Amino acid sequence: MSTNEDQLVSQGQDAEILLKNENFNKVVKALLDQYVQVFFNTDPAQTDERSIAYYSARSIQEVINTLNQQVLMKNQILKKNEE
């Protein structure tokens, strides 16, 4: 494995640990719940508050997506190196 692949595998392992961490998942869920609640409890005319809540939730989802991509990359590299 190259140094770059070693780094990607290490990042993927760290991401996998984080995604399986109960406290991390509780925080993520609490934040998403909070943002959804703000979005639904505000009047449609409160565009600033709703936009902040929406983009905050999207940001959290992007972090999760990125972590999942790192795990996928790790798995692909490890599978390729097994062959």
PDB file with SEQRES, HELIX, SHEET and CRYST1 records, atoms N, CA, C and O in Angstrom:
SEQRES   1 A   83  MET SER THR ASN GLU ASP GLN LEU VAL SER GLN GLY GLN          
SEQRES   2 A   83  ASP ALA GLU ILE LEU LEU LYS ASN GLU ASN PHE ASN LYS          
SEQRES   3 A   83  VAL VAL LYS ALA LEU LEU ASP GLN TYR VAL GLN VAL PHE          
SEQRES   4 A   83  PHE ASN THR ASP PRO ALA GLN THR ASP GLU ARG SER ILE          
SEQRES   5 A   83  ALA TYR TYR SER ALA ARG SER ILE GLN GLU VAL ILE ASN          
SEQRES   6 A   83  THR LEU ASN GLN GLN VAL LEU MET LYS ASN GLN ILE LEU          
SEQRES   7 A   83  LYS LYS ASN GLU GLU                                          
HELIX    1 AA1 THR A    3  LYS A   20  1                                  18    
HELIX    2 AA2 GLU A   22  ASN A   41  1                                  20    
HELIX    3 AA3 THR A   47  GLU A   82  1                                  36    
CRYST1    1.000    1.000    1.000  90.00  90.00  90.00 P 1           1          
ATOM      1  N   MET A   1       0.839  -1.190   0.000  1.00  0.00           N  
ATOM      2  CA  MET A   1       0.000   0.000   0.000  1.00  0.00           C  
ATOM      3  C   MET A   1       0.879   1.247   0.000  1.00  0.00           C  
ATOM      4  O   MET A   1       1.920   1.292   0.656  1.00  0.00           O  
ATOM      5  N   SER A   2       0.447   2.237  -0.735  1.00  0.00           N  
ATOM      6  CA  SER A   2       1.183   3.499  -0.769  1.00  0.00           C  
ATOM      7  C   SER A   2       0.886   4.312   0.490  1.00  0.00           C  
ATOM      8  O   SER A   2      -0.042   4.010   1.240  1.00  0.00           O  
ATOM      9  N   THR A   3       1.681   5.329   0.696  1.00  0.00           N  
ATOM     10  CA  THR A   3       1.483   6.202   1.855  1.00  0.00           C  
ATOM     11  C   THR A   3       0.097   6.841   1.815  1.00  0.00           C  
ATOM     12  O   THR A   3      -0.574   6.953   2.841  1.00  0.00           O  
ATOM     13  N   ASN A   4      -0.325   7.258   0.621  1.00  0.00           N  
ATOM     14  CA  ASN A   4      -1.646   7.874   0.464  1.00  0.00           C  
ATOM     15  C   ASN A   4      -2.747   6.878   0.822  1.00  0.00           C  
ATOM     16  O   ASN A   4      -3.712   7.233   1.499  1.00  0.00           O  
ATOM     17  N   GLU A   5      -2.602   5.636   0.368  1.00  0.00           N  
ATOM     18  CA  GLU A   5      -3.593   4.622   0.692  1.00  0.00           C  
ATOM     19  C   GLU A   5      -3.609   4.323   2.183  1.00  0.00           C  
ATOM     20  O   GLU A   5      -4.674   4.127   2.769  1.00  0.00           O  
ATOM     21  N   ASP A   6      -2.424   4.288   2.802  1.00  0.00           N  
ATOM     22  CA  ASP A   6      -2.345   4.087   4.252  1.00  0.00           C  
ATOM     23  C   ASP A   6      -3.125   5.174   4.983  1.00  0.00           C  
ATOM     24  O   ASP A   6      -3.843   4.906   5.946  1.00  0.00           O  
ATOM     25  N   GLN A   7      -2.967   6.407   4.505  1.00  0.00           N  
ATOM     26  CA  GLN A   7      -3.665   7.545   5.117  1.00  0.00           C  
ATOM     27  C   GLN A   7      -5.180   7.396   4.958  1.00  0.00           C  
ATOM     28  O   GLN A   7      -5.940   7.628   5.899  1.00  0.00           O  
ATOM     29  N   LEU A   8      -5.604   7.008   3.757  1.00  0.00           N  
ATOM     30  CA  LEU A   8      -7.035   6.851   3.494  1.00  0.00           C  
ATOM     31  C   LEU A   8      -7.631   5.719   4.327  1.00  0.00           C  
ATOM     32  O   LEU A   8      -8.754   5.834   4.818  1.00  0.00           O  
ATOM     33  N   VAL A   9      -6.891   4.636   4.488  1.00  0.00           N  
ATOM     34  CA  VAL A   9      -7.364   3.530   5.319  1.00  0.00           C  
ATOM     35  C   VAL A   9      -7.474   3.982   6.771  1.00  0.00           C  
ATOM     36  O   VAL A   9      -8.450   3.667   7.451  1.00  0.00           O  
ATOM     37  N   SER A  10      -6.478   4.717   7.241  1.00  0.00           N  
ATOM     38  CA  SER A  10      -6.498   5.219   8.615  1.00  0.00           C  
ATOM     39  C   SER A  10      -7.680   6.160   8.833  1.00  0.00           C  
ATOM     40  O   SER A  10      -8.368   6.071   9.851  1.00  0.00           O  
ATOM     41  N   GLN A  11      -7.916   7.061   7.880  1.00  0.00           N  
ATOM     42  CA  GLN A  11      -9.060   7.975   7.982  1.00  0.00           C  
ATOM     43  C   GLN A  11     -10.371   7.188   7.997  1.00  0.00           C  
ATOM     44  O   GLN A  11     -11.289   7.508   8.752  1.00  0.00           O  
ATOM     45  N   GLY A  12     -10.448   6.170   7.168  1.00  0.00           N  
ATOM     46  CA  GLY A  12     -11.650   5.351   7.106  1.00  0.00           C  
ATOM     47  C   GLY A  12     -11.897   4.601   8.405  1.00  0.00           C  
ATOM     48  O   GLY A  12     -13.036   4.469   8.852  1.00  0.00           O  
ATOM     49  N   GLN A  13     -10.823   4.114   9.005  1.00  0.00           N  
ATOM     50  CA  GLN A  13     -10.966   3.424  10.287  1.00  0.00           C  
ATOM     51  C   GLN A  13     -11.445   4.380  11.371  1.00  0.00           C  
ATOM     52  O   GLN A  13     -12.319   4.048  12.172  1.00  0.00           O  
ATOM     53  N   ASP A  14     -10.858   5.571  11.383  1.00  0.00           N  
ATOM     54  CA  ASP A  14     -11.282   6.576  12.364  1.00  0.00           C  
ATOM     55  C   ASP A  14     -12.740   6.981  12.144  1.00  0.00           C  
ATOM     56  O   ASP A  14     -13.498   7.145  13.099  1.00  0.00           O  
ATOM     57  N   ALA A  15     -13.120   7.138  10.880  1.00  0.00           N  
ATOM     58  CA  ALA A  15     -14.494   7.511  10.555  1.00  0.00           C  
ATOM     59  C   ALA A  15     -15.461   6.422  11.001  1.00  0.00           C  
ATOM     60  O   ALA A  15     -16.536   6.714  11.526  1.00  0.00           O  
ATOM     61  N   GLU A  16     -15.078   5.176  10.792  1.00  0.00           N  
ATOM     62  CA  GLU A  16     -15.932   4.057  11.177  1.00  0.00           C  
ATOM     63  C   GLU A  16     -16.134   4.007  12.692  1.00  0.00           C  
ATOM     64  O   GLU A  16     -17.238   3.754  13.175  1.00  0.00           O  
ATOM     65  N   ILE A  17     -15.067   4.250  13.421  1.00  0.00           N  
ATOM     66  CA  ILE A  17     -15.155   4.280  14.887  1.00  0.00           C  
ATOM     67  C   ILE A  17     -16.106   5.391  15.330  1.00  0.00           C  
ATOM     68  O   ILE A  17     -16.947   5.196  16.208  1.00  0.00           O  
ATOM     69  N   LEU A  18     -15.956   6.553  14.708  1.00  0.00           N  
ATOM     70  CA  LEU A  18     -16.804   7.692  15.063  1.00  0.00           C  
ATOM     71  C   LEU A  18     -18.274   7.406  14.751  1.00  0.00           C  
ATOM     72  O   LEU A  18     -19.156   7.703  15.556  1.00  0.00           O  
ATOM     73  N   LEU A  19     -18.527   6.832  13.584  1.00  0.00           N  
ATOM     74  CA  LEU A  19     -19.904   6.537  13.194  1.00  0.00           C  
ATOM     75  C   LEU A  19     -20.555   5.486  14.094  1.00  0.00           C  
ATOM     76  O   LEU A  19     -21.779   5.452  14.217  1.00  0.00           O  
ATOM     77  N   LYS A  20     -19.761   4.645  14.713  1.00  0.00           N  
ATOM     78  CA  LYS A  20     -20.288   3.618  15.611  1.00  0.00           C  
ATOM     79  C   LYS A  20     -20.351   4.087  17.062  1.00  0.00           C  
ATOM     80  O   LYS A  20     -20.859   3.376  17.929  1.00  0.00           O  
ATOM     81  N   ASN A  21     -19.832   5.288  17.322  1.00  0.00           N  
ATOM     82  CA  ASN A  21     -19.793   5.807  18.684  1.00  0.00           C  
ATOM     83  C   ASN A  21     -21.178   6.278  19.111  1.00  0.00           C  
ATOM     84  O   ASN A  21     -21.773   7.147  18.473  1.00  0.00           O  
ATOM     85  N   GLU A  22     -21.682   5.703  20.188  1.00  0.00           N  
ATOM     86  CA  GLU A  22     -23.038   6.004  20.661  1.00  0.00           C  
ATOM     87  C   GLU A  22     -23.214   7.481  21.023  1.00  0.00           C  
ATOM     88  O   GLU A  22     -24.228   8.088  20.680  1.00  0.00           O  
ATOM     89  N   ASN A  23     -22.240   8.050  21.706  1.00  0.00           N  
ATOM     90  CA  ASN A  23     -22.348   9.464  22.099  1.00  0.00           C  
ATOM     91  C   ASN A  23     -22.338  10.384  20.883  1.00  0.00           C  
ATOM     92  O   ASN A  23     -23.090  11.357  20.837  1.00  0.00           O  
ATOM     93  N   PHE A  24     -21.500  10.085  19.906  1.00  0.00           N  
ATOM     94  CA  PHE A  24     -21.471  10.882  18.678  1.00  0.00           C  
ATOM     95  C   PHE A  24     -22.840  10.849  18.007  1.00  0.00           C  
ATOM     96  O   PHE A  24     -23.363  11.884  17.594  1.00  0.00           O  
ATOM     97  N   ASN A  25     -23.417   9.649  17.902  1.00  0.00           N  
ATOM     98  CA  ASN A  25     -24.722   9.512  17.259  1.00  0.00           C  
ATOM     99  C   ASN A  25     -25.834  10.209  18.031  1.00  0.00           C  
ATOM    100  O   ASN A  25     -26.768  10.740  17.431  1.00  0.00           O  
ATOM    101  N   LYS A  26     -25.743  10.209  19.350  1.00  0.00           N  
ATOM    102  CA  LYS A  26     -26.727  10.933  20.166  1.00  0.00           C  
ATOM    103  C   LYS A  26     -26.652  12.434  19.899  1.00  0.00           C  
ATOM    104  O   LYS A  26     -27.679  13.102  19.781  1.00  0.00           O  
ATOM    105  N   VAL A  27     -25.429  12.958  19.806  1.00  0.00           N  
ATOM    106  CA  VAL A  27     -25.251  14.386  19.541  1.00  0.00           C  
ATOM    107  C   VAL A  27     -25.782  14.743  18.158  1.00  0.00           C  
ATOM    108  O   VAL A  27     -26.477  15.746  17.995  1.00  0.00           O  
ATOM    109  N   VAL A  28     -25.459  13.929  17.173  1.00  0.00           N  
ATOM    110  CA  VAL A  28     -25.935  14.176  15.811  1.00  0.00           C  
ATOM    111  C   VAL A  28     -27.462  14.177  15.780  1.00  0.00           C  
ATOM    112  O   VAL A  28     -28.077  15.078  15.210  1.00  0.00           O  
ATOM    113  N   LYS A  29     -28.064  13.169  16.393  1.00  0.00           N  
ATOM    114  CA  LYS A  29     -29.529  13.082  16.405  1.00  0.00           C  
ATOM    115  C   LYS A  29     -30.147  14.271  17.130  1.00  0.00           C  
ATOM    116  O   LYS A  29     -31.145  14.828  16.672  1.00  0.00           O  
ATOM    117  N   ALA A  30     -29.559  14.662  18.256  1.00  0.00           N  
ATOM    118  CA  ALA A  30     -30.088  15.806  19.008  1.00  0.00           C  
ATOM    119  C   ALA A  30     -30.018  17.087  18.185  1.00  0.00           C  
ATOM    120  O   ALA A  30     -30.957  17.883  18.172  1.00  0.00           O  
ATOM    121  N   LEU A  31     -28.897  17.275  17.500  1.00  0.00           N  
ATOM    122  CA  LEU A  31     -28.756  18.480  16.669  1.00  0.00           C  
ATOM    123  C   LEU A  31     -29.764  18.477  15.521  1.00  0.00           C  
ATOM    124  O   LEU A  31     -30.421  19.485  15.262  1.00  0.00           O  
ATOM    125  N   LEU A  32     -29.880  17.341  14.837  1.00  0.00           N  
ATOM    126  CA  LEU A  32     -30.842  17.270  13.735  1.00  0.00           C  
ATOM    127  C   LEU A  32     -32.261  17.485  14.226  1.00  0.00           C  
ATOM    128  O   LEU A  32     -33.042  18.191  13.589  1.00  0.00           O  
ATOM    129  N   ASP A  33     -32.595  16.880  15.354  1.00  0.00           N  
ATOM    130  CA  ASP A  33     -33.932  17.089  15.931  1.00  0.00           C  
ATOM    131  C   ASP A  33     -34.168  18.563  16.258  1.00  0.00           C  
ATOM    132  O   ASP A  33     -35.247  19.099  16.009  1.00  0.00           O  
ATOM    133  N   GLN A  34     -33.158  19.199  16.811  1.00  0.00           N  
ATOM    134  CA  GLN A  34     -33.269  20.614  17.162  1.00  0.00           C  
ATOM    135  C   GLN A  34     -33.501  21.467  15.914  1.00  0.00           C  
ATOM    136  O   GLN A  34     -34.362  22.347  15.914  1.00  0.00           O  
ATOM    137  N   TYR A  35     -32.737  21.208  14.858  1.00  0.00           N  
ATOM    138  CA  TYR A  35     -32.879  22.002  13.633  1.00  0.00           C  
ATOM    139  C   TYR A  35     -34.230  21.764  12.969  1.00  0.00           C  
ATOM    140  O   TYR A  35     -34.843  22.703  12.461  1.00  0.00           O  
ATOM    141  N   VAL A  36     -34.695  20.531  12.969  1.00  0.00           N  
ATOM    142  CA  VAL A  36     -35.996  20.220  12.380  1.00  0.00           C  
ATOM    143  C   VAL A  36     -37.103  20.899  13.191  1.00  0.00           C  
ATOM    144  O   VAL A  36     -38.056  21.437  12.628  1.00  0.00           O  
ATOM    145  N   GLN A  37     -36.967  20.869  14.500  1.00  0.00           N  
ATOM    146  CA  GLN A  37     -37.961  21.511  15.361  1.00  0.00           C  
ATOM    147  C   GLN A  37     -38.031  23.019  15.095  1.00  0.00           C  
ATOM    148  O   GLN A  37     -39.118  23.589  15.000  1.00  0.00           O  
ATOM    149  N   VAL A  38     -36.872  23.653  14.977  1.00  0.00           N  
ATOM    150  CA  VAL A  38     -36.848  25.090  14.677  1.00  0.00           C  
ATOM    151  C   VAL A  38     -37.530  25.346  13.338  1.00  0.00           C  
ATOM    152  O   VAL A  38     -38.326  26.275  13.199  1.00  0.00           O  
ATOM    153  N   PHE A  39     -37.209  24.513  12.363  1.00  0.00           N  
ATOM    154  CA  PHE A  39     -37.779  24.700  11.025  1.00  0.00           C  
ATOM    155  C   PHE A  39     -39.299  24.613  11.061  1.00  0.00           C  
ATOM    156  O   PHE A  39     -39.988  25.453  10.483  1.00  0.00           O  
ATOM    157  N   PHE A  40     -39.824  23.589  11.744  1.00  0.00           N  
ATOM    158  CA  PHE A  40     -41.276  23.396  11.762  1.00  0.00           C  
ATOM    159  C   PHE A  40     -42.009  24.302  12.743  1.00  0.00           C  
ATOM    160  O   PHE A  40     -43.212  24.516  12.598  1.00  0.00           O  
ATOM    161  N   ASN A  41     -41.315  24.833  13.730  1.00  0.00           N  
ATOM    162  CA  ASN A  41     -41.962  25.692  14.718  1.00  0.00           C  
ATOM    163  C   ASN A  41     -41.860  27.173  14.382  1.00  0.00           C  
ATOM    164  O   ASN A  41     -42.303  28.021  15.157  1.00  0.00           O  
ATOM    165  N   THR A  42     -41.285  27.480  13.245  1.00  0.00           N  
ATOM    166  CA  THR A  42     -41.212  28.877  12.828  1.00  0.00           C  
ATOM    167  C   THR A  42     -42.234  29.132  11.723  1.00  0.00           C  
ATOM    168  O   THR A  42     -42.615  28.236  10.970  1.00  0.00           O  
ATOM    169  N   ASP A  43     -42.644  30.349  11.662  1.00  0.00           N  
ATOM    170  CA  ASP A  43     -43.576  30.773  10.630  1.00  0.00           C  
ATOM    171  C   ASP A  43     -42.843  30.801   9.286  1.00  0.00           C  
ATOM    172  O   ASP A  43     -41.666  31.156   9.238  1.00  0.00           O  
ATOM    173  N   PRO A  44     -43.519  30.433   8.200  1.00  0.00           N  
ATOM    174  CA  PRO A  44     -42.862  30.478   6.892  1.00  0.00           C  
ATOM    175  C   PRO A  44     -42.261  31.852   6.545  1.00  0.00           C  
ATOM    176  O   PRO A  44     -41.329  31.946   5.747  1.00  0.00           O  
ATOM    177  N   ALA A  45     -42.800  32.894   7.148  1.00  0.00           N  
ATOM    178  CA  ALA A  45     -42.263  34.236   6.899  1.00  0.00           C  
ATOM    179  C   ALA A  45     -40.913  34.462   7.591  1.00  0.00           C  
ATOM    180  O   ALA A  45     -40.195  35.402   7.252  1.00  0.00           O  
ATOM    181  N   GLN A  46     -40.571  33.617   8.545  1.00  0.00           N  
ATOM    182  CA  GLN A  46     -39.295  33.736   9.265  1.00  0.00           C  
ATOM    183  C   GLN A  46     -38.194  33.030   8.463  1.00  0.00           C  
ATOM    184  O   GLN A  46     -37.621  32.025   8.884  1.00  0.00           O  
ATOM    185  N   THR A  47     -37.938  33.595   7.319  1.00  0.00           N  
ATOM    186  CA  THR A  47     -37.029  32.921   6.380  1.00  0.00           C  
ATOM    187  C   THR A  47     -35.601  32.789   6.900  1.00  0.00           C  
ATOM    188  O   THR A  47     -34.939  31.786   6.634  1.00  0.00           O  
ATOM    189  N   ASP A  48     -35.120  33.782   7.634  1.00  0.00           N  
ATOM    190  CA  ASP A  48     -33.740  33.698   8.144  1.00  0.00           C  
ATOM    191  C   ASP A  48     -33.583  32.534   9.110  1.00  0.00           C  
ATOM    192  O   ASP A  48     -32.653  31.738   8.985  1.00  0.00           O  
ATOM    193  N   GLU A  49     -34.495  32.436  10.076  1.00  0.00           N  
ATOM    194  CA  GLU A  49     -34.423  31.364  11.060  1.00  0.00           C  
ATOM    195  C   GLU A  49     -34.559  29.995  10.398  1.00  0.00           C  
ATOM    196  O   GLU A  49     -33.837  29.055  10.731  1.00  0.00           O  
ATOM    197  N   ARG A  50     -35.493  29.899   9.459  1.00  0.00           N  
ATOM    198  CA  ARG A  50     -35.711  28.626   8.764  1.00  0.00           C  
ATOM    199  C   ARG A  50     -34.512  28.246   7.906  1.00  0.00           C  
ATOM    200  O   ARG A  50     -34.127  27.078   7.848  1.00  0.00           O  
ATOM    201  N   SER A  51     -33.932  29.219   7.254  1.00  0.00           N  
ATOM    202  CA  SER A  51     -32.747  28.955   6.419  1.00  0.00           C  
ATOM    203  C   SER A  51     -31.570  28.493   7.269  1.00  0.00           C  
ATOM    204  O   SER A  51     -30.857  27.560   6.899  1.00  0.00           O  
ATOM    205  N   ILE A  52     -31.372  29.146   8.403  1.00  0.00           N  
ATOM    206  CA  ILE A  52     -30.283  28.751   9.303  1.00  0.00           C  
ATOM    207  C   ILE A  52     -30.488  27.312   9.764  1.00  0.00           C  
ATOM    208  O   ILE A  52     -29.550  26.516   9.752  1.00  0.00           O  
ATOM    209  N   ALA A  53     -31.708  26.979  10.169  1.00  0.00           N  
ATOM    210  CA  ALA A  53     -32.005  25.624  10.631  1.00  0.00           C  
ATOM    211  C   ALA A  53     -31.794  24.611   9.501  1.00  0.00           C  
ATOM    212  O   ALA A  53     -31.199  23.555   9.716  1.00  0.00           O  
ATOM    213  N   TYR A  54     -32.277  24.931   8.311  1.00  0.00           N  
ATOM    214  CA  TYR A  54     -32.142  24.026   7.165  1.00  0.00           C  
ATOM    215  C   TYR A  54     -30.666  23.786   6.823  1.00  0.00           C  
ATOM    216  O   TYR A  54     -30.233  22.642   6.690  1.00  0.00           O  
ATOM    217  N   TYR A  55     -29.912  24.858   6.686  1.00  0.00           N  
ATOM    218  CA  TYR A  55     -28.513  24.701   6.289  1.00  0.00           C  
ATOM    219  C   TYR A  55     -27.662  24.093   7.402  1.00  0.00           C  
ATOM    220  O   TYR A  55     -26.661  23.432   7.124  1.00  0.00           O  
ATOM    221  N   SER A  56     -28.043  24.306   8.638  1.00  0.00           N  
ATOM    222  CA  SER A  56     -27.349  23.654   9.752  1.00  0.00           C  
ATOM    223  C   SER A  56     -27.568  22.143   9.693  1.00  0.00           C  
ATOM    224  O   SER A  56     -26.626  21.368   9.863  1.00  0.00           O  
ATOM    225  N   ALA A  57     -28.794  21.733   9.455  1.00  0.00           N  
ATOM    226  CA  ALA A  57     -29.100  20.300   9.347  1.00  0.00           C  
ATOM    227  C   ALA A  57     -28.373  19.699   8.146  1.00  0.00           C  
ATOM    228  O   ALA A  57     -27.831  18.597   8.239  1.00  0.00           O  
ATOM    229  N   ARG A  58     -28.357  20.397   7.043  1.00  0.00           N  
ATOM    230  CA  ARG A  58     -27.652  19.911   5.845  1.00  0.00           C  
ATOM    231  C   ARG A  58     -26.153  19.766   6.122  1.00  0.00           C  
ATOM    232  O   ARG A  58     -25.518  18.831   5.633  1.00  0.00           O  
ATOM    233  N   SER A  59     -25.599  20.672   6.890  1.00  0.00           N  
ATOM    234  CA  SER A  59     -24.175  20.594   7.226  1.00  0.00           C  
ATOM    235  C   SER A  59     -23.868  19.340   8.035  1.00  0.00           C  
ATOM    236  O   SER A  59     -22.875  18.657   7.785  1.00  0.00           O  
ATOM    237  N   ILE A  60     -24.726  19.044   9.002  1.00  0.00           N  
ATOM    238  CA  ILE A  60     -24.550  17.828   9.808  1.00  0.00           C  
ATOM    239  C   ILE A  60     -24.634  16.599   8.900  1.00  0.00           C  
ATOM    240  O   ILE A  60     -23.835  15.672   9.030  1.00  0.00           O  
ATOM    241  N   GLN A  61     -25.591  16.595   7.994  1.00  0.00           N  
ATOM    242  CA  GLN A  61     -25.735  15.467   7.074  1.00  0.00           C  
ATOM    243  C   GLN A  61     -24.513  15.325   6.169  1.00  0.00           C  
ATOM    244  O   GLN A  61     -24.118  14.207   5.837  1.00  0.00           O  
ATOM    245  N   GLU A  62     -23.920  16.426   5.772  1.00  0.00           N  
ATOM    246  CA  GLU A  62     -22.717  16.377   4.940  1.00  0.00           C  
ATOM    247  C   GLU A  62     -21.539  15.775   5.695  1.00  0.00           C  
ATOM    248  O   GLU A  62     -20.740  15.037   5.118  1.00  0.00           O  
ATOM    249  N   VAL A  63     -21.429  16.088   6.976  1.00  0.00           N  
ATOM    250  CA  VAL A  63     -20.373  15.494   7.798  1.00  0.00           C  
ATOM    251  C   VAL A  63     -20.556  13.972   7.831  1.00  0.00           C  
ATOM    252  O   VAL A  63     -19.595  13.225   7.645  1.00  0.00           O  
ATOM    253  N   ILE A  64     -21.781  13.520   8.068  1.00  0.00           N  
ATOM    254  CA  ILE A  64     -22.068  12.084   8.113  1.00  0.00           C  
ATOM    255  C   ILE A  64     -21.780  11.443   6.758  1.00  0.00           C  
ATOM    256  O   ILE A  64     -21.188  10.365   6.697  1.00  0.00           O  
ATOM    257  N   ASN A  65     -22.191  12.093   5.678  1.00  0.00           N  
ATOM    258  CA  ASN A  65     -21.923  11.570   4.332  1.00  0.00           C  
ATOM    259  C   ASN A  65     -20.429  11.447   4.066  1.00  0.00           C  
ATOM    260  O   ASN A  65     -19.979  10.460   3.483  1.00  0.00           O  
ATOM    261  N   THR A  66     -19.669  12.434   4.487  1.00  0.00           N  
ATOM    262  CA  THR A  66     -18.218  12.414   4.287  1.00  0.00           C  
ATOM    263  C   THR A  66     -17.581  11.278   5.072  1.00  0.00           C  
ATOM    264  O   THR A  66     -16.705  10.582   4.558  1.00  0.00           O  
ATOM    265  N   LEU A  67     -18.011  11.088   6.304  1.00  0.00           N  
ATOM    266  CA  LEU A  67     -17.493   9.978   7.112  1.00  0.00           C  
ATOM    267  C   LEU A  67     -17.823   8.633   6.458  1.00  0.00           C  
ATOM    268  O   LEU A  67     -16.979   7.738   6.417  1.00  0.00           O  
ATOM    269  N   ASN A  68     -19.043   8.493   5.951  1.00  0.00           N  
ATOM    270  CA  ASN A  68     -19.426   7.257   5.269  1.00  0.00           C  
ATOM    271  C   ASN A  68     -18.596   7.027   4.007  1.00  0.00           C  
ATOM    272  O   ASN A  68     -18.239   5.890   3.698  1.00  0.00           O  
ATOM    273  N   GLN A  69     -18.289   8.093   3.282  1.00  0.00           N  
ATOM    274  CA  GLN A  69     -17.439   7.981   2.098  1.00  0.00           C  
ATOM    275  C   GLN A  69     -16.035   7.519   2.470  1.00  0.00           C  
ATOM    276  O   GLN A  69     -15.426   6.729   1.749  1.00  0.00           O  
ATOM    277  N   GLN A  70     -15.527   8.007   3.584  1.00  0.00           N  
ATOM    278  CA  GLN A  70     -14.195   7.590   4.036  1.00  0.00           C  
ATOM    279  C   GLN A  70     -14.179   6.105   4.389  1.00  0.00           C  
ATOM    280  O   GLN A  70     -13.203   5.408   4.111  1.00  0.00           O  
ATOM    281  N   VAL A  71     -15.258   5.621   5.000  1.00  0.00           N  
ATOM    282  CA  VAL A  71     -15.356   4.196   5.322  1.00  0.00           C  
ATOM    283  C   VAL A  71     -15.411   3.376   4.035  1.00  0.00           C  
ATOM    284  O   VAL A  71     -14.751   2.343   3.928  1.00  0.00           O  
ATOM    285  N   LEU A  72     -16.190   3.828   3.065  1.00  0.00           N  
ATOM    286  CA  LEU A  72     -16.272   3.135   1.781  1.00  0.00           C  
ATOM    287  C   LEU A  72     -14.909   3.082   1.089  1.00  0.00           C  
ATOM    288  O   LEU A  72     -14.515   2.042   0.560  1.00  0.00           O  
ATOM    289  N   MET A  73     -14.204   4.188   1.095  1.00  0.00           N  
ATOM    290  CA  MET A  73     -12.882   4.252   0.474  1.00  0.00           C  
ATOM    291  C   MET A  73     -11.935   3.262   1.144  1.00  0.00           C  
ATOM    292  O   MET A  73     -11.193   2.553   0.464  1.00  0.00           O  
ATOM    293  N   LYS A  74     -11.958   3.213   2.472  1.00  0.00           N  
ATOM    294  CA  LYS A  74     -11.122   2.270   3.224  1.00  0.00           C  
ATOM    295  C   LYS A  74     -11.432   0.845   2.799  1.00  0.00           C  
ATOM    296  O   LYS A  74     -10.521   0.059   2.535  1.00  0.00           O  
ATOM    297  N   ASN A  75     -12.710   0.511   2.732  1.00  0.00           N  
ATOM    298  CA  ASN A  75     -13.120  -0.838   2.368  1.00  0.00           C  
ATOM    299  C   ASN A  75     -12.681  -1.194   0.944  1.00  0.00           C  
ATOM    300  O   ASN A  75     -12.257  -2.321   0.689  1.00  0.00           O  
ATOM    301  N   GLN A  76     -12.780  -0.247   0.029  1.00  0.00           N  
ATOM    302  CA  GLN A  76     -12.361  -0.491  -1.353  1.00  0.00           C  
ATOM    303  C   GLN A  76     -10.858  -0.721  -1.444  1.00  0.00           C  
ATOM    304  O   GLN A  76     -10.408  -1.603  -2.175  1.00  0.00           O  
ATOM    305  N   ILE A  77     -10.088   0.056  -0.716  1.00  0.00           N  
ATOM    306  CA  ILE A  77      -8.634  -0.096  -0.739  1.00  0.00           C  
ATOM    307  C   ILE A  77      -8.238  -1.445  -0.141  1.00  0.00           C  
ATOM    308  O   ILE A  77      -7.398  -2.153  -0.696  1.00  0.00           O  
ATOM    309  N   LEU A  78      -8.839  -1.791   0.978  1.00  0.00           N  
ATOM    310  CA  LEU A  78      -8.519  -3.063   1.609  1.00  0.00           C  
ATOM    311  C   LEU A  78      -8.911  -4.246   0.717  1.00  0.00           C  
ATOM    312  O   LEU A  78      -8.180  -5.232   0.631  1.00  0.00           O  
ATOM    313  N   LYS A  79     -10.049  -4.142   0.066  1.00  0.00           N  
ATOM    314  CA  LYS A  79     -10.491  -5.216  -0.838  1.00  0.00           C  
ATOM    315  C   LYS A  79      -9.548  -5.338  -2.028  1.00  0.00           C  
ATOM    316  O   LYS A  79      -9.179  -6.440  -2.434  1.00  0.00           O  
ATOM    317  N   LYS A  80      -9.164  -4.188  -2.581  1.00  0.00           N  
ATOM    318  CA  LYS A  80      -8.246  -4.189  -3.738  1.00  0.00           C  
ATOM    319  C   LYS A  80      -6.912  -4.828  -3.365  1.00  0.00           C  
ATOM    320  O   LYS A  80      -6.334  -5.562  -4.166  1.00  0.00           O  
ATOM    321  N   ASN A  81      -6.427  -4.560  -2.180  1.00  0.00           N  
ATOM    322  CA  ASN A  81      -5.137  -5.073  -1.756  1.00  0.00           C  
ATOM    323  C   ASN A  81      -5.187  -6.551  -1.370  1.00  0.00           C  
ATOM    324  O   ASN A  81      -4.149  -7.210  -1.294  1.00  0.00           O  
ATOM    325  N   GLU A  82      -6.390  -7.072  -1.128  1.00  0.00           N  
ATOM    326  CA  GLU A  82      -6.542  -8.501  -0.859  1.00  0.00           C  
ATOM    327  C   GLU A  82      -6.388  -9.320  -2.129  1.00  0.00           C  
ATOM    328  O   GLU A  82      -5.960 -10.474  -2.086  1.00  0.00           O  
ATOM    329  N   GLU A  83      -6.737  -8.723  -3.253  1.00  0.00           N  
ATOM    330  CA  GLU A  83      -6.731  -9.437  -4.534  1.00  0.00           C  
ATOM    331  C   GLU A  83      -5.337  -9.633  -5.071  1.00  0.00           C  
ATOM    332  O   GLU A  83      -5.165 -10.217  -6.141  1.00  0.00           O  
TER     333      GLU A  83                                                      
END                                                                             
